Every structure is written in C-alpha cells, then in structure tokens.
C-alpha cells in the first residue's frame, strides 16, 4: 500500500509551542527547544562553522568524521572541536550538488581502519560523475587511497549525484547514483544513471548481482529507474536496503530497491516537472515498481536513519528523514513495510537538514546545510 504525504494534514499534527533557550556559545545560541507529540526535544549545537557539511560517521573513540561538500574531511571531537582538514582526500568537483559527499566506516574498521568516501569525481574535459574511494585512516590522514567505483559515463552539469553509501549485512557495498539530470537516459541500463550499485568492498562484482552475464545491462547494477537518491539505510530487522529519492515538483519517494527491479523514473512519477508539465505516462506502468510512500508537494529529502536507540523509546523502529526544502525532520511510523503515520518535527528551525544519524549514545544527530553548517544533537527533556 502506497501512502501519500500531504503537507497540510501532517503540519496540523505538529502544532505546539516552540520555545528557544538561549545559552550563548560565542555569539550564537547553542540550544533550542521544540515540542513534539511525544517529547519535548532539546536541540543542542555540538559544532558549528562547518562549510556545507554533507555526512558524518562515528569513530570508535567517539569522534566524528564529517565531510564538507567543497572537499574537506574533518574530525570533530565530542566537545565540538573541529580539526584541520584530513590529508589524502581525493580531488572533487565542487559544483552545484557535487563535491565531497558521503562518508562511511567499514564494519570491520576496528581492525582495518578503512573509510569509504563518495564524491563527484572530475573528468578531463569538465565532466564529473559519482565515484567511491576507500582508504586507510591513519591519525589525521588517509593513506592507500583506491577508487573502487566510477560512474560511467561522466557528464557535465552539477545535478543529481545521489551518493549515499551503505554496507549490507553480507558485506557488499551499496551505492546510490543519481541520473545527473539526464532523465531521458535513466532507463538505459548500459550506463550508470539513476541506480543502486552493488559491489564488493574491493570494487569487484558480486557474482549474484541481477545483471551479471547480460549484454544489455552493466553488471554492477542492483536496481534502476531512480531519480536522485540522497537517503539510504538498512532496515534494522529485515536487513533490506531502504532509500528515498528526490522527485521533481512533488513525487519524492521511499523505495525498498529489490534486485533487478525498475523503479520507473521518468516513465512514471507522482510529481510533475518544475514547469507544471506532466511527467511520463502517469503514476503506474506494468513492470515498474511503486514506491511505498511519497510526498506531494516535495520536501526535498536528504539523509535517513531508522531509530533503534533508547533515548527516545517511543520512536523505536521509526524512520527519520531530513528535509532540505521544508527545513524539518520527518518522523515516519511503520507497520512492516507500510508508513502509517508522519509527524513533522523541528518546524521553525529555519535550516536545511542534510543528514540524519543515530549516534552510538542513542541520541539523534543532524547536519545543517549551509556555509556555517552545524552538527545538532536531539535530546529528550523530561516533561
């Protein structure tokens, strides 16, 4: 069953007092308080003055790796101190939506110190494409950098790189790749446009990928027909990959990408072009998958996490999605694979939410998307 989100109905659920507690941190407030349906939420600034932060990952000692879209990787201590740029990061094409994007630690990081980065890789003639590199983190530098995936072909323009990274339970690496604004090429499986990619962590191909051995599709493809997936996470119970992707004017989707399946862009969509014109053939077509949930109008989703911690026990099993356009955090209640309810949180925060993560301490962490970006920690207050 597909669930549509309508702005007006869910905004009504979140009406409540929003108060601001001003605890000075330099010249800026470092704490805000918002009222949700089940909790009073304290939003604490952990670090600020980050340049368009895009993703974060926790090191075993509690420090965070944070990517900045212009091309720097920083190490942020639990008390908010931001390091100088980590050395050894690959060169990126910082243009439009491209730059240094996702960061992820290998699940065996404690023994191999391996870090993965996704980024817009510059080509020889001004083109760029989504790429993934792995490297060894040694103190404050990356060593033994190896590019393990490159989107083919590269193209001009700065749109729709996708770029979220997830390591599946079987150890394979799942990579979301946007269609680079080239919607007419998204159904072509002989190139990399609008797909989930599945590779081994050394860049080799899993033999059970759905298109291995076929001449009409690239063997690294797991699923296709996506637009611009900027959120990805494993379901904590099933282990399945969930993604969300930007629509155009409406039609943001949540999908559970299955092997070899076609998710329809741009043939089917629940949105319209920015001009208002119809997209493709409508909302359904035989052989193309339906989303499990969609937003109309678009919230411009980015970042996604399943909540499994103990700090917000009433939210366990919920899906959390950041919004760039509406500048909020969407909390989705699930019944199996069905979204049964949405609450919109932090309305009035006034900042684009780029990434959403659950910390090892059970709190929820957000990145705000600006030239003075912040790491925010959400904590429950006792009512």
LODO-609970 format. One record per residue: residue in three letters; x, y, z of N, C-alpha, C in turn. Coordinates in steps of 0.02 Angstrom, whole numbers, padded with zeros to 5 digits, always signed. Layout:
BEGIN
alaXYZXYZXYZ ...
// end
This chain:
BEGIN
unk+00043-00060+00000+00000+00000+00000+00044+00062+00000 unk+00030+00107-00047+00068+00169-00051+00035+00221-00007 unk+00075+00257+00030+00049+00310+00073+00073+00377+00047 unk+00027+00423+00034+00044+00489+00011+00048+00537+00070 unk+00098+00580+00071+00103+00631+00123+00075+00696+00096 unk+00031+00727+00132+00004+00791+00113+00023+00841+00167 unk+00052+00896+00146+00081+00943+00193+00032+00967+00246 unk-00027+00987+00225-00073+01019+00272-00093+00972+00328 unk-00109+00909+00310-00134+00864+00361-00083+00849+00414 unk-00020+00842+00396+00030+00824+00445+00058+00884+00482 unk+00056+00943+00451+00077+01002+00487+00031+01013+00548 unk-00032+00995+00540-00079+01004+00595-00061+00962+00655 unk-00028+00903+00642-00009+00860+00698+00045+00890+00741 unk+00081+00937+00713+00142+00960+00747+00133+01029+00779 unk+00071+01054+00780+00061+01120+00809+00076+01116+00884 unk+00119+01159+00906+00135+01161+00976+00181+01219+00989 unk+00193+01233+01050+00236+01289+01066+00307+01273+01048 unk+00340+01322+01018+00411+01317+01004+00446+01371+01045 unk+00488+01349+01089+00523+01398+01129+00597+01393+01116 unk+00632+01445+01130+00703+01447+01117+00739+01464+01182 unk+00785+01420+01201+00826+01432+01260+00893+01458+01237 unk+00911+01517+01257+00971+01548+01232+01027+01537+01281 unk+01070+01490+01265+01131+01479+01303+01187+01499+01257 unk+01220+01553+01273+01266+01582+01225+01327+01537+01213 unk+01342+01529+01150+01401+01492+01128+01437+01537+01080 unk+01485+01576+01105+01511+01630+01065+01456+01682+01056 unk+01440+01697+00992+01388+01746+00978+01322+01714+00961 unk+01318+01648+00963+01258+01614+00939+01229+01570+00994 unk+01163+01559+00990+01131+01513+01037+01151+01442+01019 unk+01163+01400+01070+01183+01332+01056+01129+01282+01077 unk+01070+01307+01098+01017+01261+01117+00949+01290+01101 unk+00906+01248+01072+00837+01267+01057+00792+01211+01081 unk+00730+01227+01097+00684+01177+01121+00621+01177+01079 unk+00599+01117+01057+00540+01109+01016+00493+01059+01048 unk+00429+01069+01039+00380+01023+01066+00355+00977+01011 unk+00359+00912+01021+00331+00863+00975+00272+00829+01009 unk+00242+00780+00975+00184+00746+01004+00202+00708+01068 unk+00261+00678+01070+00278+00633+01124+00335+00657+01168 unk+00374+00705+01144+00431+00728+01182+00438+00804+01174 unk+00468+00834+01225+00498+00899+01216+00570+00887+01196 unk+00590+00915+01140+00655+00900+01110+00702+00958+01120 unk+00758+00945+01151+00811+00995+01157+00860+00984+01100 unk+00872+01037+01061+00917+01034+01004+00981+01071+01024 unk+01035+01032+01031+01098+01059+01055+01148+01063+00998 unk+01181+01120+00991+01233+01127+00941+01298+01096+00967 unk+01320+01043+00933+01382+01009+00952+01442+01046+00921 unk+01436+01066+00858+01490+01102+00823+01458+01146+00770 unk+01492+01200+00754+01467+01244+00701+01525+01266+00657 unk+01512+01313+00613+01561+01341+00567+01589+01288+00520 unk+01548+01239+00502+01566+01189+00452+01541+01213+00384 unk+01581+01201+00333+01566+01226+00266+01526+01174+00226 unk+01460+01182+00224+01414+01137+00190+01427+01063+00209 unk+01420+01047+00272+01431+00977+00292+01378+00932+00259 unk+01400+00872+00238+01356+00828+00199+01343+00762+00234 unk+01391+00736+00271+01382+00670+00302+01429+00664+00362 unk+01410+00619+00408+01454+00606+00465+01453+00533+00484 unk+01508+00511+00515+01515+00442+00538+01557+00443+00601 unk+01541+00398+00648+01575+00397+00713+01635+00351+00712 unk+01690+00376+00739+01748+00334+00752+01737+00298+00819 unk+01772+00242+00830+01761+00204+00892+01773+00243+00956 unk+01815+00296+00953+01830+00334+01014+01781+00391+01026 unk+01727+00395+00986+01676+00446+00996+01685+00508+00953 unk+01741+00516+00920+01749+00571+00873+01709+00558+00809 unk+01696+00611+00771+01657+00605+00710+01698+00625+00650 unk+01690+00587+00596+01714+00609+00530+01658+00646+00496 unk+01671+00705+00471+01620+00746+00438+01647+00770+00371 unk+01608+00758+00318+01627+00783+00252+01599+00854+00243 unk+01638+00896+00210+01615+00961+00188+01614+00961+00112 unk+01558+00982+00084+01549+00975+00011+01605+01006-00030 unk+01633+01064-00012+01687+01091-00053+01749+01047-00058 unk+01756+00995-00014+01810+00948-00025+01851+00929+00035 unk+01833+00952+00095+01872+00935+00155+01837+00883+00198 unk+01878+00841+00230+01855+00794+00280+01882+00817+00347 unk+01838+00824+00396+01858+00848+00462+01847+00794+00515 unk+01884+00799+00569+01872+00757+00628+01847+00804+00683 unk+01788+00788+00710+01756+00830+00761+01754+00791+00826 unk+01781+00820+00878+01783+00788+00944+01714+00793+00977 unk+01700+00751+01027+01635+00755+01060+01619+00823+01090 unk+01671+00862+01107+01657+00928+01135+01653+00982+01081 unk+01653+00962+01018+01640+01008+00964+01701+01038+00931 unk+01761+01019+00951+01821+01046+00918+01828+01016+00848 unk+01840+01059+00799+01845+01038+00729+01917+01040+00708 unk+01941+00985+00679+02011+00979+00660+02025+01017+00596 unk+02089+01024+00581+02110+01045+00514+02089+00990+00465 unk+02088+01006+00400+02068+00955+00351+02112+00893+00355 unk+02080+00835+00351+02116+00771+00347+02152+00768+00280 unk+02215+00749+00280+02254+00744+00219+02236+00681+00181 unk+02248+00683+00114+02240+00623+00074+02172+00613+00044 unk+02128+00663+00050+02060+00657+00022+02064+00665-00054 unk+02024+00627-00092+02027+00634-00165+02003+00703-00188 unk+02026+00724-00246+02005+00787-00275+01933+00781-00299 unk+01893+00833-00285+01822+00830-00304+01806+00889-00350 unk+01749+00882-00384+01722+00937-00424+01666+00969-00384 unk+01682+01024-00349+01633+01059-00308+01593+01105-00352 unk+01538+01079-00378+01496+01117-00425+01424+01096-00415 unk+01380+01144-00403+01309+01128-00394+01301+01081-00334 unk+01271+01022-00346+01260+00974-00293+01319+00927-00283 unk+01371+00935-00323+01429+00891-00319+01481+00917-00271 unk+01524+00871-00249+01578+00887-00203+01598+00825-00165 unk+01624+00834-00105+01638+00778-00060+01573+00763-00023 unk+01549+00702-00029+01480+00687-00008+01479+00638+00050 unk+01465+00575+00040+01454+00530+00096+01520+00504+00125 unk+01517+00485+00189+01573+00452+00222+01545+00393+00262 unk+01580+00337+00260+01557+00277+00297+01618+00238+00319 unk+01615+00211+00380+01667+00167+00405+01651+00095+00386 unk+01702+00057+00368+01692-00014+00358+01670-00047+00423 unk+01627-00099+00417+01602-00130+00478+01658-00163+00519 unk+01716-00176+00488+01774-00202+00523+01827-00148+00534 unk+01803-00085+00541+01850-00029+00549+01897-00040+00608 unk+01874-00071+00661+01916-00081+00721+01980-00119+00705 unk+01978-00160+00653+02037-00199+00634+02070-00176+00570 unk+02032-00141+00525+02062-00123+00461+02066-00047+00448 unk+02036-00006+00491+02038+00067+00485+02016+00093+00417 unk+01971+00057+00384+01950+00075+00316+01891+00123+00317 unk+01898+00176+00277+01847+00227+00269+01827+00230+00195 unk+01763+00239+00182+01738+00248+00113+01712+00319+00105 unk+01726+00348+00047+01702+00415+00030+01668+00412-00038 unk+01611+00447-00044+01582+00458-00111+01589+00531-00128 unk+01595+00546-00192+01610+00614-00212+01599+00622-00287 unk+01595+00684-00310+01591+00698-00381+01662+00702-00409 unk+01678+00652-00449+01746+00645-00475+01754+00686-00539 unk+01802+00731-00542+01811+00772-00603+01839+00731-00660 unk+01815+00745-00720+01842+00714-00780+01893+00758-00814 unk+01913+00740-00874+01966+00776-00909+01941+00839-00944 unk+01877+00842-00961+01853+00898-01002+01794+00934-00968 unk+01796+00939-00902+01744+00974-00867+01686+00931-00845 unk+01687+00867-00862+01633+00822-00840+01647+00799-00768 unk+01596+00768-00738+01605+00737-00673+01555+00681-00666 unk+01566+00639-00616+01522+00583-00602+01532+00558-00532 unk+01483+00523-00506+01488+00495-00439+01543+00442-00437 unk+01585+00446-00387+01638+00396-00377+01641+00378-00303 unk+01671+00320-00290+01681+00297-00221+01753+00275-00213 unk+01784+00298-00160+01853+00278-00144+01856+00249-00074 unk+01903+00205-00063+01917+00178+00003+01988+00197+00022 unk+02000+00205+00086+02067+00224+00109+02074+00202+00182 unk+02136+00203+00205+02151+00186+00274+02161+00251+00314 unk+02124+00259+00368+02133+00317+00411+02189+00305+00460 unk+02242+00345+00454+02299+00340+00499+02308+00408+00531 unk+02292+00412+00595+02294+00476+00633+02251+00527+00597 unk+02281+00579+00568+02242+00632+00536+02251+00633+00461 unk+02263+00575+00430+02270+00573+00357+02243+00507+00330 unk+02226+00508+00266+02204+00449+00230+02263+00423+00190 unk+02273+00358+00193+02327+00326+00155+02298+00269+00113 unk+02336+00249+00063+02318+00193+00019+02251+00203-00014 unk+02239+00264-00038+02176+00280-00071+02167+00239-00134 unk+02108+00209-00142+02093+00167-00200+02022+00183-00223 unk+02014+00202-00286+01948+00214-00314+01917+00147-00333 unk+01858+00132-00305+01828+00066-00315+01764+00069-00357 unk+01739+00129-00370+01682+00136-00415+01685+00204-00450 unk+01669+00205-00515+01665+00267-00554+01603+00264-00598 unk+01561+00314-00593+01501+00318-00634+01522+00326-00708 unk+01492+00286-00751+01507+00289-00822+01444+00298-00863 unk+01445+00345-00912+01497+00395-00923+01488+00455-00877 unk+01540+00495-00870+01533+00559-00835+01494+00607-00880 unk+01472+00662-00851+01435+00711-00890+01445+00781-00860 unk+01426+00831-00898+01430+00899-00874+01370+00915-00829 unk+01375+00970-00793+01320+00990-00750+01333+00969-00679 unk+01295+01000-00632+01307+00989-00561+01248+00960-00524 unk+01206+00921-00559+01146+00895-00527+01148+00820-00516 unk+01115+00798-00463+01092+00729-00453+01148+00678-00453 unk+01189+00680-00400+01242+00632-00392+01222+00573-00347 unk+01165+00579-00312+01148+00525-00265+01199+00522-00209 unk+01238+00468-00208+01300+00463-00169+01293+00437-00097 unk+01238+00408-00077+01237+00377-00011+01268+00307-00013 unk+01302+00290+00042+01338+00227+00049+01308+00186+00106 unk+01299+00122+00095+01276+00075+00147+01313+00010+00137 unk+01335-00019+00192+01365-00086+00189+01312-00136+00210 unk+01295-00183+00165+01243-00232+00178+01268-00284+00228 unk+01222-00323+00253+01240-00374+00303+01287-00426+00274 unk+01285-00437+00208+01331-00486+00178+01399-00455+00163 unk+01410-00393+00183+01474-00360+00174+01481-00320+00109 unk+01435-00329+00062+01440-00291+00000+01425-00217+00012 unk+01446-00176-00037+01438-00104-00033+01382-00083-00080 unk+01333-00046-00053+01277-00021-00092+01286+00054-00100 unk+01280+00078-00162+01294+00147-00180+01235+00175-00218 unk+01209+00232-00198+01156+00264-00238+01188+00313-00287 unk+01163+00311-00349+01189+00353-00403+01131+00390-00434 unk+01135+00456-00437+01083+00496-00469+01087+00493-00545 unk+01035+00520-00577+01033+00517-00651+01064+00579-00683 unk+01096+00621-00641+01135+00678-00666+01093+00728-00705 unk+01027+00729-00692+00983+00774-00728+00968+00753-00798 unk+00989+00693-00817+00979+00667-00885+00923+00615-00884 unk+00862+00638-00872+00808+00591-00863+00795+00545-00922 unk+00810+00569-00983+00798+00528-01042+00843+00468-01046 unk+00897+00466-01004+00945+00411-01006+00936+00364-00946 unk+00888+00377-00903+00883+00340-00840+00862+00268-00850 unk+00825+00254-00904+00804+00185-00917+00856+00145-00956 unk+00912+00175-00972+00966+00141-01009+01012+00106-00959 unk+01008+00040-00956+01049+00003-00907+01119-00013-00932 unk+01137+00012-00992+01205+00004-01015+01251+00059-00989 unk+01223+00108-00954+01262+00162-00923+01239+00169-00851 unk+01273+00211-00812+01256+00222-00742+01216+00286-00734 unk+01151+00280-00732+01107+00336-00721+01049+00315-00677 unk+01042+00345-00618+00985+00333-00575+00979+00261-00551 unk+01030+00238-00514+01033+00168-00496+01056+00158-00423 unk+01044+00098-00398+01080+00073-00340+01132+00025-00367 unk+01194+00036-00348+01251-00005-00369+01271-00052-00312 unk+01289-00113-00330+01312-00161-00279+01379-00191-00300 unk+01430-00179-00259+01497-00205-00273+01526-00234-00209 unk+01581-00271-00217+01619-00292-00158+01661-00233-00134 unk+01685-00236-00074+01722-00179-00047+01790-00167-00081 unk+01813-00215-00120+01874-00203-00160+01858-00180-00230 unk+01794-00168-00245+01774-00145-00311+01754-00200-00359 unk+01764-00262-00341+01745-00318-00385+01670-00329-00382 unk+01646-00372-00427+01574-00384-00435+01551-00445-00396 unk+01497-00439-00359+01466-00499-00329+01438-00543-00384 unk+01451-00607-00384+01426-00650-00439+01351-00657-00441 unk+01315-00640-00387+01243-00647-00386+01206-00581-00402 unk+01241-00531-00427+01207-00470-00449+01158-00487-00505 unk+01101-00452-00509+01048-00474-00555+01065-00470-00629 unk+01112-00427-00649+01126-00419-00720+01194-00449-00741 unk+01225-00487-00698+01289-00519-00716+01277-00566-00775 unk+01320-00560-00826+01316-00604-00884+01271-00580-00940 unk+01238-00524-00930+01194-00497-00982+01229-00444-01023 unk+01211-00438-01086+01242-00389-01130+01206-00322-01129 unk+01144-00321-01104+01103-00260-01107+01104-00220-01042 unk+01148-00237-00996+01149-00202-00932+01218-00209-00900 unk+01236-00158-00862+01300-00160-00827+01295-00207-00766 unk+01345-00247-00753+01339-00299-00702+01340-00273-00630 unk+01360-00209-00620+01361-00182-00552+01292-00157-00529 unk+01244-00154-00576+01178-00126-00559+01139-00175-00516 unk+01110-00148-00462+01064-00185-00419+00991-00169-00437 unk+00974-00104-00442+00908-00082-00463+00916-00018-00503 unk+00863+00002-00539+00870+00060-00583+00803+00096-00588 unk+00802+00151-00627+00741+00192-00632+00732+00239-00573 unk+00786+00257-00539+00784+00304-00484+00803+00374-00511 unk+00784+00426-00473+00800+00494-00495+00862+00520-00460 unk+00857+00534-00395+00916+00560-00359+00911+00537-00286 unk+00934+00477-00271+00928+00450-00203+00980+00480-00156 unk+00957+00520-00108+01003+00551-00060+00991+00527+00011 unk+00958+00472+00018+00950+00441+00084+00951+00365+00076 unk+00985+00330+00120+00989+00257+00117+01005+00230+00186 unk+00972+00175+00204+00984+00144+00269+00959+00072+00266 unk+00989+00028+00307+00966-00040+00313+00912-00045+00366 unk+00859-00081+00349+00806-00093+00398+00835-00134+00455 unk+00825-00114+00518+00858-00148+00574+00836-00219+00585 unk+00776-00237+00561+00751-00306+00571+00763-00349+00509 unk+00742-00324+00451+00747-00365+00390+00815-00362+00358 unk+00854-00310+00371+00918-00301+00337+00911-00277+00266 unk+00850-00262+00243+00841-00237+00175+00862-00164+00169 unk+00886-00145+00110+00902-00076+00096+00838-00037+00084 unk+00831+00020+00117+00779+00069+00102+00814+00132+00076 unk+00784+00164+00028+00811+00228+00002+00754+00278-00005 unk+00771+00341-00006+00724+00391-00029+00757+00431-00084 unk+00715+00459-00127+00742+00496-00184+00700+00557-00199 unk+00734+00609-00224+00701+00670-00242+00657+00660-00303 unk+00596+00685-00299+00555+00693-00359+00570+00760-00390 unk+00529+00780-00436+00536+00847-00464+00491+00894-00424 unk+00436+00916-00453+00388+00957-00416+00337+00909-00385 unk+00353+00883-00327+00316+00828-00297+00345+00762-00319 unk+00322+00709-00286+00344+00642-00306+00408+00619-00274 unk+00430+00650-00218+00484+00619-00179+00460+00550-00157 unk+00504+00500-00158+00483+00431-00146+00526+00397-00093 unk+00496+00349-00058+00533+00299-00020+00524+00233-00056 unk+00579+00199-00068+00578+00134-00102+00619+00083-00064 unk+00602+00020-00074+00643-00036-00050+00670-00070-00112 unk+00729-00050-00136+00753-00074-00201+00770-00148-00200 unk+00737-00186-00243+00748-00258-00249+00789-00273-00311 unk+00822-00330-00310+00869-00348-00363+00836-00348-00432 unk+00865-00308-00478+00843-00308-00547+00780-00269-00561 unk+00750-00237-00511+00685-00204-00521+00695-00133-00549 unk+00643-00111-00584+00641-00046-00617+00592-00001-00578 unk+00616+00056-00552+00575+00099-00511+00546+00158-00549 unk+00551+00157-00615+00505+00195-00657+00525+00263-00683 unk+00573+00297-00651+00589+00365-00674+00622+00362-00743 unk+00601+00406-00790+00550+00458-00786+00484+00437-00819 unk+00472+00373-00825+00411+00350-00858+00351+00359-00813 unk+00359+00344-00749+00305+00354-00701+00330+00396-00642 unk+00286+00435-00613+00304+00478-00557+00240+00505-00526 unk+00242+00521-00461+00187+00554-00427+00196+00630-00425 unk+00246+00655-00461+00256+00727-00465+00247+00752-00535 unk+00263+00816-00544+00261+00848-00609+00327+00883-00620 unk+00342+00900-00682+00402+00940-00696+00396+01008-00662 unk+00453+01041-00652+00452+01107-00620+00410+01157-00659 unk+00403+01146-00724+00360+01189-00767+00286+01177-00754 unk+00270+01122-00720+00200+01103-00711+00177+01051-00760 unk+00219+01035-00809+00201+00985-00860+00200+00915-00831 unk+00162+00871-00861+00156+00801-00840+00222+00764-00851 unk+00237+00718-00807+00296+00676-00814+00275+00609-00841 unk+00305+00589-00897+00296+00521-00923+00224+00502-00936 unk+00206+00441-00916+00142+00412-00932+00092+00417-00875 unk+00113+00441-00817+00068+00443-00760+00101+00412-00699 unk+00063+00378-00657+00089+00353-00593+00103+00279-00593 unk+00084+00242-00644+00093+00169-00643+00103+00142-00714 unk+00142+00088-00717+00151+00052-00780+00173-00019-00763 unk+00149-00067-00800+00168-00137-00789+00243-00145-00794 unk+00273-00182-00747+00345-00194-00747+00385-00141-00710 unk+00351-00091-00684+00385-00039-00645+00357-00038-00575 unk+00402-00029-00526+00384-00035-00456+00352+00029-00429 unk+00308+00020-00380+00277+00076-00345+00317+00093-00282 unk+00321+00157-00264+00352+00175-00200+00308+00151-00142 unk+00339+00142-00084+00298+00126-00026+00269+00189+00006 unk+00296+00247-00014+00273+00311+00015+00297+00366-00031 unk+00259+00420-00035+00284+00477-00073+00257+00542-00043 unk+00292+00596-00059+00272+00663-00036+00251+00706-00095 unk+00196+00741-00087+00173+00789-00136+00137+00844-00097 unk+00165+00904-00092+00224+00929-00126+00289+00900-00099 unk+00342+00910-00137+00407+00885-00119+00434+00918-00055 unk+00465+00876-00012+00501+00903+00046+00576+00908+00033 unk+00599+00882-00025+00671+00878-00041+00708+00839+00013 unk+00697+00773+00017+00726+00733+00072+00801+00724+00064 unk+00836+00722+00119+00908+00707+00119+00927+00679+00187 unk+00962+00622+00186+00980+00590+00248+00922+00548+00275 unk+00938+00491+00304+00886+00446+00328+00915+00398+00377 unk+00877+00382+00430+00901+00334+00480+00841+00301+00513 unk+00847+00237+00528+00800+00202+00570+00821+00214+00643 unk+00773+00230+00685+00790+00242+00755+00783+00177+00795 unk+00838+00157+00828+00839+00096+00868+00865+00108+00939 unk+00876+00171+00956+00908+00187+01020+00859+00186+01079 unk+00887+00203+01138+00847+00202+01199+00831+00271+01226 unk+00855+00324+01194+00842+00391+01219+00772+00416+01202 unk+00744+00392+01146+00676+00408+01126+00638+00342+01118 unk+00622+00307+01173+00596+00239+01167+00531+00235+01128 unk+00489+00287+01129+00427+00284+01092+00437+00291+01016 unk+00497+00307+00996+00512+00313+00924+00549+00252+00897 unk+00559+00201+00937+00596+00143+00913+00562+00112+00852 unk+00602+00098+00801+00577+00071+00738+00552+00123+00690 unk+00551+00187+00710+00529+00239+00664+00584+00256+00614 unk+00563+00284+00558+00609+00306+00506+00612+00382+00509 unk+00673+00410+00512+00684+00482+00516+00714+00507+00451 unk+00685+00559+00423+00706+00586+00358+00714+00661+00364 unk+00772+00686+00343+00783+00758+00342+00751+00790+00281 unk+00736+00854+00286+00706+00891+00229+00745+00954+00217 unk+00765+00963+00154+00800+01023+00134+00752+01080+00120 unk+00698+01066+00084+00652+01118+00062+00611+01145+00120 unk+00579+01100+00158+00536+01122+00213+00573+01131+00279 unk+00637+01114+00280+00680+01128+00338+00651+01098+00402 unk+00648+01032+00402+00618+00996+00457+00644+00925+00458 unk+00623+00888+00509+00637+00817+00515+00571+00780+00515 unk+00563+00734+00468+00502+00694+00463+00512+00629+00502 unk+00464+00614+00546+00465+00551+00583+00409+00507+00556 unk+00426+00448+00530+00378+00404+00498+00369+00342+00541 unk+00307+00329+00560+00290+00268+00596+00274+00213+00546 unk+00298+00152+00559+00293+00097+00512+00252+00040+00540 unk+00217+00005+00495+00187-00059+00509+00214-00106+00456 unk+00266-00143+00472+00301-00182+00421+00333-00135+00370 unk+00314-00143+00306+00341-00101+00253+00294-00044+00235 unk+00245-00031+00278+00196+00022+00264+00206+00080+00312 unk+00209+00140+00284+00210+00201+00325+00139+00216+00346 unk+00126+00216+00410+00057+00225+00434+00045+00296+00460 unk+00099+00333+00472+00089+00399+00501+00153+00440+00496 unk+00146+00505+00489+00203+00550+00487+00193+00607+00536 unk+00246+00623+00572+00248+00684+00612+00306+00727+00588 unk+00294+00791+00581+00346+00836+00558+00374+00875+00617 unk+00439+00866+00628+00473+00892+00686+00518+00951+00668 unk+00532+00993+00717+00580+01048+00712+00558+01101+00662 unk+00493+01103+00646+00469+01157+00603+00483+01224+00637 unk+00513+01268+00600+00534+01331+00630+00608+01334+00645 unk+00644+01278+00634+00716+01280+00647+00751+01323+00595 unk+00723+01329+00536+00749+01376+00486+00812+01354+00451 unk+00829+01290+00454+00890+01266+00420+00876+01202+00381 unk+00908+01197+00324+00903+01137+00283+00937+01079+00318 unk+00903+01023+00324+00931+00964+00357+00962+00920+00304 unk+01027+00911+00306+01063+00873+00254+01072+00800+00273 unk+01087+00785+00336+01099+00715+00355+01066+00701+00422 unk+01047+00638+00431+01015+00614+00492+01050+00550+00513 unk+01073+00547+00575+01108+00488+00600+01088+00475+00672 unk+01088+00412+00691+01084+00394+00762+01154+00385+00788 unk+01170+00419+00842+01237+00413+00870+01244+00351+00913 unk+01305+00331+00927+01317+00273+00970+01290+00283+01041 unk+01275+00345+01060+01247+00360+01125+01170+00357+01126 unk+01139+00342+01068+01067+00337+01064+01032+00402+01048 unk+01068+00458+01047+01038+00522+01027+01035+00526+00951 unk+00997+00573+00926+00989+00585+00854+01032+00645+00836 unk+01069+00639+00782+01113+00692+00759+01093+00714+00689 unk+01097+00779+00678+01080+00808+00613+01137+00852+00589 unk+01144+00858+00523+01188+00908+00493+01144+00960+00458 unk+01162+01024+00467+01126+01077+00432+01168+01099+00373 unk+01133+01114+00318+01166+01126+00253+01173+01201+00242 unk+01232+01227+00259+01246+01297+00246+01321+01308+00250 unk+01343+01368+00232+01414+01385+00237+01436+01393+00309 unk+01389+01397+00355+01403+01394+00427+01362+01337+00456 unk+01375+01276+00430+01336+01218+00449+01350+01195+00519 unk+01300+01161+00548+01306+01139+00617+01295+01063+00623 unk+01324+01034+00674+01305+00967+00697+01258+00978+00756 unk+01198+00951+00751+01148+00958+00804+01135+00891+00837 unk+01125+00891+00902+01106+00832+00939+01036+00842+00968 unk+00991+00794+00956+00924+00797+00983+00922+00756+01048 unk+00898+00788+01101+00893+00755+01167+00822+00765+01193 unk+00793+00714+01225+00727+00722+01254+00731+00757+01321 unk+00683+00802+01335+00677+00832+01401+00622+00794+01440 unk+00629+00790+01504+00578+00759+01546+00520+00807+01554 unk+00460+00783+01537+00401+00826+01544+00373+00823+01615 
// end
